[in-house]
Amino acid sequence: MSTLPFRRPHRTRPSSPDRPSAAAAVAAGAPSGPASGTSVAPGGAVAPGLASRDFLLLLAATFAVFGSATPMLSIVPLWAEHGGSGHGGAGATTAVHMATTVATQLTTGRILRRIPASWVLAGGALLIGLPCLGYALTAALPWTVAVSALRGTGFGLVTVAGSALAARLAGPGQRGRALGWYGVAVGLPAATLVPAAVWAVAEFGFVPVFAASAVLGMLGVPLGAAVLAGRDPSRGLSLRARTAGPGTPGTGTSGPGACSARTVVVRTDSAPGTGSGPGPMRGLPIRLLAAPVLLLLAPVCALGSLMSFLPLALAPQAAPAALLTLSAALTIGRWAAGEWSDRRGGTGRFMAPCAALCALATAAFAVVGGGPAAPEGGGAAAGTVAAVAAALAFGLGMGALQNDTLVAMFHRTGPERHAAISAAWNMTFDSAYGAGALLTGAVAQTFSLSLPATFGVLAALTAAVLPVAAALRLRPSHQG
């Protein structure tokens, strides 16, 4: 699950108004008016600026909703283990959540052609927040998985509608900054509330954390519904979108700051209820994209595993610090890789070293993980320092890898396929994130392995893709 990528590929302006955006999936639009400084969207609708009431409401709603959604990706596996489900059940909660997220993202484009995006955002917030109270009823695995599936549906709605609104609420000259601020609102909960939630569970128990998560999610309902409230949806305000799926760091959305870079392709050129075009991923050049996708898969599997199981694998005093460091490092890694690419040029050069760094850091977690039985005193302090160092290394490597794989895929296919690439990248990220959690739990339970041992398995899997990274030499068929 990732926040928005920082690197924005070069954008062209095709003659057709129905064109996809580049990295941040932004709608086509007219230039800003020279006199007023406001932006005019297709159809004559005014696009407010970044300091507008609507955009600030969107940021507040986004923080509230992701503040509810992101910490639960680390807390719910703990709850499943508390109920006796074992590692396999704990991993299944994350996997089902991400599966319903991806499935919902695939259909949200049709919803947005009929319902204003602000309403979709509010509905997603309701589905994320209110079901949190349901966790407290029982820790039985079938119920916990069902609640996670429902919340994953809401998460899919929010990731699409939120990014769509961020693109809509800024003019063409502001969209990069708008999506950057939106990414901050997505990533802050991962960097602050995930470690806080893990600490609060240890101090106060699960029920207060579930209640706080429900309150935050429900707060996003009125905030989301108030965005563009009272505006005429016939003037381009009901957004037409194609979903791409923390972190995101992009999303990355990606979910945790980890979760996914959430990149959504938005089109505002037609009114609600019109038909859709061909599938967004039809006709992609698989041969050109195989290497970046393979390089992304294994490290993201490790990311999903770490975000789900670090609270179980590390000592109670080490887990919050490690999660805080990991979430912050993901954002720093994405930003640094984007800055380097913009200033120095070239794409794909970070893939091999970043995959290697992720493998080494995952292996380090296999060594330092000790769970509740970890030593106390000086040994505990040393273990915390080691866990934080491993989290820093993994976060920096994973953040840069997210950025570089996406940019490499854009460059290999050209701007006319940015919409499809956004979809493919984000669906790969979210699917691998859920698969990593499921794989870790299943392997640990089936083979009676400790969680640190399963981290070692994931480290080996990540290292196995390094020959692909070493062989990769980016020769894009079309420069974006």
C-alpha positions in Angstrom: 0.0 0.0 0.0 2.0 3.4 -1.3 1.6 7.3 -1.4 2.0 9.2 -4.5 5.3 9.0 -6.4 7.4 12.1 -6.4 9.0 11.6 -9.9 6.8 13.1 -12.6 7.7 12.0 -16.2 7.6 14.5 -19.0 4.1 15.2 -20.2 3.1 15.8 -23.8 -0.1 17.4 -25.1 -1.8 15.2 -27.7 -4.5 16.8 -29.8 -7.2 14.6 -28.4 -8.9 16.0 -25.2 -9.3 12.4 -23.9 -5.7 11.9 -23.0 -4.2 10.2 -19.9 -1.9 12.0 -17.6 1.7 11.1 -16.7 2.9 10.0 -13.4 0.3 11.5 -11.1 -2.6 10.7 -13.4 -4.1 14.1 -13.9 -7.0 15.2 -16.0 -6.7 17.2 -19.1 -7.3 20.9 -18.5 -7.1 24.4 -19.8 -4.4 26.9 -18.7 -5.0 29.2 -15.8 -6.6 32.5 -16.5 -4.1 35.3 -16.6 -6.3 37.8 -14.8 -7.9 35.8 -12.1 -5.2 33.2 -11.4 -7.9 30.5 -11.2 -7.9 27.4 -13.4 -10.7 26.6 -15.8 -11.5 22.9 -16.3 -13.1 21.5 -19.4 -16.8 22.5 -19.5 -16.1 25.8 -17.9 -16.0 24.6 -14.3 -13.7 26.6 -12.1 -10.9 24.6 -10.4 -10.1 26.1 -6.9 -6.5 26.6 -5.9 -4.5 24.8 -3.2 -5.5 27.3 -0.5 -9.2 26.9 -1.3 -11.7 25.6 1.2 -12.4 22.5 -0.9 -8.8 21.5 -1.2 -8.1 22.0 2.5 -11.3 19.9 3.3 -9.9 17.2 1.0 -6.6 17.1 2.9 -8.4 16.9 6.2 -10.6 14.1 5.0 -7.7 12.3 3.6 -5.7 12.5 6.8 -8.7 11.3 8.8 -9.5 8.4 6.5 -5.9 7.2 6.1 -5.5 7.7 9.8 -8.2 5.1 10.3 -7.1 2.7 7.5 -3.3 2.6 7.7 -2.7 1.7 11.4 -5.2 -1.1 11.2 -3.0 -2.9 8.6 -0.6 -3.5 11.5 -3.1 -3.8 14.3 -5.6 -6.3 12.8 -2.9 -9.0 12.4 -2.1 -8.5 16.1 -5.9 -8.9 16.9 -6.1 -12.1 14.8 -3.1 -13.6 16.7 -4.7 -12.5 20.0 -7.8 -14.5 19.0 -5.7 -17.6 18.4 -5.7 -17.6 14.6 -2.0 -18.0 14.3 0.3 -16.4 11.8 -1.6 -17.7 8.8 -4.8 -16.1 10.0 -3.0 -12.8 10.7 -1.6 -12.7 7.2 -5.0 -13.5 5.7 -6.5 -10.4 7.2 -4.1 -8.2 5.3 -4.4 -10.3 2.1 -8.1 -10.1 2.0 -8.1 -6.4 2.8 -5.8 -5.7 -0.2 -7.7 -8.1 -2.5 -11.0 -6.3 -2.0 -9.1 -3.0 -2.3 -7.8 -4.0 -5.8 -11.2 -5.4 -6.8 -13.0 -2.2 -5.8 -10.5 0.0 -7.6 -11.2 -1.9 -10.8 -14.9 -0.9 -10.6 -14.7 2.6 -9.1 -14.3 4.2 -12.5 -17.9 3.2 -13.3 -19.1 4.5 -10.0 -17.4 7.9 -10.5 -19.2 8.3 -13.9 -22.5 8.3 -12.0 -21.8 9.7 -8.5 -19.7 12.8 -7.6 -16.3 11.9 -6.3 -16.9 13.7 -3.0 -19.8 11.4 -2.2 -17.7 8.3 -3.2 -15.0 9.6 -0.8 -17.5 10.0 2.0 -18.9 6.5 1.4 -15.5 5.0 1.4 -14.7 6.8 4.7 -17.9 5.3 6.2 -16.9 1.8 5.1 -13.4 2.3 6.6 -14.4 3.8 9.9 -17.6 2.3 11.1 -16.6 -1.4 10.7 -13.6 -0.8 13.0 -16.1 -1.1 15.9 -17.0 -4.6 14.6 -13.5 -5.9 15.3 -14.2 -5.5 19.0 -17.1 -8.0 18.9 -14.9 -11.0 18.4 -11.4 -12.0 17.4 -12.7 -15.1 15.5 -10.9 -15.3 12.2 -14.0 -15.5 9.9 -15.5 -12.4 11.4 -12.1 -10.5 11.4 -11.6 -11.3 7.7 -15.1 -10.3 6.8 -14.7 -6.9 8.5 -11.3 -6.5 6.8 -12.9 -7.2 3.4 -15.6 -4.6 4.0 -12.9 -2.0 5.0 -10.9 -3.0 2.0 -13.8 -2.0 -0.2 -14.0 1.4 1.4 -10.2 1.7 1.0 -10.5 1.1 -2.7 -13.1 3.8 -3.1 -11.1 6.3 -1.1 -7.8 5.8 -2.9 -9.5 6.4 -6.3 -11.9 9.2 -5.3 -9.3 11.1 -3.2 -6.7 11.2 -6.0 -9.3 12.2 -8.5 -10.4 15.1 -6.3 -6.8 16.2 -5.7 -6.3 16.4 -9.5 -9.6 18.1 -10.0 -9.1 20.8 -7.4 -5.9 22.3 -8.9 -5.2 23.8 -12.2 -2.7 22.4 -14.7 0.1 24.5 -13.2 -0.7 23.3 -9.7 -1.3 19.6 -10.1 2.1 18.4 -9.2 1.9 20.4 -5.9 -1.7 19.3 -5.3 -0.8 15.7 -5.6 2.3 16.2 -3.5 0.2 17.7 -0.7 -2.3 14.9 -1.1 0.6 12.5 -0.8 1.6 14.2 2.5 -1.9 13.8 3.8 -1.8 10.1 2.9 1.7 9.5 4.3 1.5 11.4 7.6 -0.8 8.8 9.3 1.6 6.0 8.4 4.6 7.9 9.8 2.8 8.9 13.0 -0.3 6.9 13.8 1.0 3.4 12.9 3.7 3.4 15.7 1.3 5.2 18.0 -1.4 2.6 17.5 1.1 -0.3 18.2 2.2 1.5 21.4 -1.4 2.1 22.4 -2.4 -1.5 22.0 0.4 -2.5 24.3 -0.6 0.1 26.9 -4.4 0.3 26.7 -5.6 -2.8 24.8 -7.3 -3.2 21.4 -10.7 -1.8 22.0 -9.7 1.8 22.6 -7.6 1.7 19.4 -10.5 0.3 17.4 -12.7 3.0 18.8 -10.2 5.8 17.9 -9.9 4.4 14.4 -13.6 4.3 14.0 -13.9 8.0 15.1 -11.2 9.1 12.7 -12.7 7.3 9.8 -16.2 8.6 10.5 -14.8 12.1 10.8 -13.8 11.7 7.1 -17.5 11.3 6.1 -18.7 14.9 6.6 -15.3 16.3 5.6 -15.3 14.3 2.3 -19.0 15.1 1.6 -18.3 18.8 2.1 -15.7 18.9 -0.8 -17.3 20.7 -3.7 -20.6 20.7 -1.8 -23.3 22.7 -3.7 -21.5 22.7 -7.0 -23.2 21.6 -10.2 -22.1 18.1 -11.1 -23.1 18.6 -14.6 -20.2 21.1 -15.0 -17.4 18.5 -14.8 -17.5 18.0 -11.0 -18.5 14.3 -11.1 -15.2 12.9 -12.1 -14.7 10.2 -14.6 -11.7 8.0 -13.5 -9.8 4.9 -14.2 -8.4 3.3 -11.3 -4.8 2.4 -10.9 -4.9 1.2 -7.4 1.1 3.7 1.1 3.3 4.3 1.6 2.7 5.0 -2.1 4.9 4.8 -0.4 2.8 5.6 -3.9 0.4 5.1 -2.9 1.1 4.0 -2.2 -0.2 4.0 -1.9 0.1 2.3 -0.9 -1.8 1.8 2.8 0.7 2.3 5.0 3.2 4.8 4.2 4.2 1.6 3.1 1.1 1.2 1.3 0.9 1.9 -1.9 1.5 4.8 -4.2 -2.0 5.6 -5.1 -2.0 6.8 -8.7 -5.4 7.3 -10.4 -6.0 8.3 -14.0 -8.7 11.0 -14.1 -10.6 12.2 -17.1 -13.1 15.0 -16.9 -13.9 15.4 -20.5 -17.3 13.7 -20.4 -20.4 13.9 -18.3 -21.5 11.3 -15.8 -23.1 8.2 -17.3 -21.2 8.1 -20.5 -19.6 4.9 -21.7 -16.1 3.9 -21.0 -13.2 3.2 -23.3 -11.2 0.1 -23.7 -9.6 -1.6 -20.7 -6.7 0.5 -19.3 -4.2 -2.3 -19.4 -5.0 -3.7 -22.8 -2.1 -4.2 -25.2 0.8 -3.4 -22.8 4.2 -4.6 -24.0 4.9 -7.4 -21.5 8.4 -7.9 -22.7 9.4 -4.4 -21.9 7.7 -4.3 -18.5 8.7 -7.8 -17.2 11.9 -6.7 -15.5 10.6 -3.7 -13.6 7.5 -5.7 -12.4 9.7 -8.6 -11.2 12.0 -6.2 -9.4 9.0 -4.6 -7.7 7.2 -7.8 -6.7 9.6 -9.4 -4.1 10.5 -6.3 -2.2 6.8 -5.2 -1.9 6.0 -8.7 -0.7 8.6 -8.1 2.0 7.1 -4.7 2.7 3.6 -6.2 3.2 5.1 -8.8 5.5 7.0 -6.3 7.6 4.2 -3.9 8.1 1.9 -6.7 9.1 4.2 -8.7 11.3 6.9 -6.4 12.8 4.6 -5.8 15.8 4.7 -9.5 16.4 8.3 -10.2 15.5 10.0 -7.4 17.4 10.1 -6.6 21.1 7.3 -4.3 22.3 9.8 -1.4 22.8 11.3 -1.8 19.3 8.2 -2.2 17.1 6.9 1.4 17.3 10.3 2.9 16.6 11.0 0.5 13.7 7.6 1.3 12.1 8.0 5.0 12.5 11.4 4.9 10.9 10.3 2.6 8.1 7.3 4.8 7.2 9.4 8.0 7.2 12.2 6.4 5.2 9.8 5.3 2.5 8.8 8.9 1.9 12.4 10.1 2.0 13.5 7.4 -0.4 10.9 8.2 -3.0 11.6 11.9 -2.8 15.4 11.5 -3.1 15.1 9.1 -6.1 12.8 11.5 -7.8 15.1 14.5 -7.2 18.1 12.5 -8.5 16.3 11.4 -11.6 15.1 15.0 -12.4 18.6 16.5 -11.8 20.9 13.9 -13.2 18.7 12.1 -15.8 18.3 8.5 -16.5 15.9 5.9 -15.1 16.4 2.3 -13.8 19.8 3.0 -12.3 18.5 2.6 -8.7 16.8 -0.7 -9.2 19.7 -3.1 -8.6 21.2 -1.3 -5.5 17.7 -0.7 -4.0 16.6 -4.3 -4.5 19.9 -5.4 -2.8 19.4 -3.0 0.0 15.8 -4.3 0.6 17.2 -7.9 0.6 19.9 -7.0 3.2 17.5 -5.1 5.4 14.9 -7.9 5.3 17.7 -10.4 6.3 18.6 -8.0 9.1 15.1 -8.2 10.5 15.5 -12.0 10.4 18.5 -11.6 12.8 17.1 -8.9 15.2 13.5 -10.2 15.4 12.8 -11.7 18.8 9.2 -10.9 19.6 8.1 -10.6 23.2 10.8 -12.9 24.4 13.5 -10.5 23.3 16.2 -9.7 26.0 15.7 -6.8 28.3 18.1 -4.0 29.5 21.1 -3.3 27.3 20.3 -6.2 25.0 16.8 -4.7 24.4 18.3 -1.3 23.6 20.8 -2.8 21.2 18.0 -4.8 19.5 15.9 -1.6 19.1 18.8 0.2 17.5 19.4 -2.7 15.1 15.7 -2.8 14.2 15.6 0.9 13.6 18.7 0.7 11.4 17.2 -2.2 9.4 13.9 -0.2 9.0 15.8 2.9 7.8 17.7 0.8 5.2 14.6 -1.0 4.0 12.5 2.2 3.8 15.1 4.1 1.8 15.6 1.3 -0.6 11.9 0.5 -1.0 11.0 4.2 -1.5 13.6 4.7 -4.2 12.6 1.4 -5.8 8.9 2.4 -6.0 9.9 5.6 -7.7 12.4 4.1 -10.1 10.3 1.2 -11.3 7.3 3.4 -12.0 9.4 5.9 -13.9 11.2 3.1 -15.8 7.8 1.7 -16.9 6.7 5.1 -18.1 9.8 5.6 -20.1 9.7 2.1 -21.7 6.2 2.6 -23.0 5.7 6.3 -23.7 3.2 8.9 -22.6 0.2 7.5 -24.5 0.2 4.5 -22.2 0.7 6.3 -18.9 -2.8 5.5 -17.8 -2.3 1.8 -18.4 1.1 1.8 -16.7 -0.3 3.6 -13.6 -3.0 0.9 -13.4 -0.5 -2.0 -13.8 2.0 -0.6 -11.3 -0.5 0.1 -8.6 -2.3 -3.2 -9.0 1.1 -5.0 -8.8 2.0 -3.1 -5.7 -1.3 -3.7 -3.8 -1.5 -7.4 -4.9 2.1 -8.0 -3.8 1.6 -6.2 -0.5 -1.3 -8.5 0.4 0.5 -11.6 -0.9 3.6 -10.9 1.2 1.5 -10.8 4.4 -0.3 -14.0 3.4 2.8 -15.8 2.4 4.6 -14.9 5.6 1.7 -16.2 7.8 1.2 -19.3 5.7 4.9 -20.3 5.6 5.4 -19.6 9.3 2.3 -21.7 10.3 2.7 -24.5 7.8 6.4 -25.1 8.5 6.4 -24.1 12.1 8.9 -21.3 11.4 9.4 -18.2 13.5 8.5 -14.9 12.0 12.2 -13.9 11.8 12.9 -17.1 9.9 10.1 -16.2 7.4 11.7 -12.8 6.9 14.9 -14.7 5.9 12.8 -16.6 3.3 11.6 -13.3 1.9 15.2 -11.9 1.9 16.3 -14.8 -0.2 13.3 -14.3 -2.5 14.2 -10.6 -2.9 17.9 -11.5 -3.5 16.8 -13.9 -6.2 15.6 -11.0 -8.4 19.0 -9.3 -8.3 20.3 -11.0 -11.4 17.4 -9.5 -13.2 18.3 -6.1 -11.8 21.9 -6.5 -12.8 20.9 -7.4 -16.3 18.5 -4.5 -16.6 19.7 -1.7 -19.0 16.9 0.8 -19.6 16.5 1.4 -23.4 13.0 2.8 -23.6 11.2 2.3 -26.9 9.5 5.7 -26.5 10.7 8.5 -24.3 7.9 10.1 -22.2 
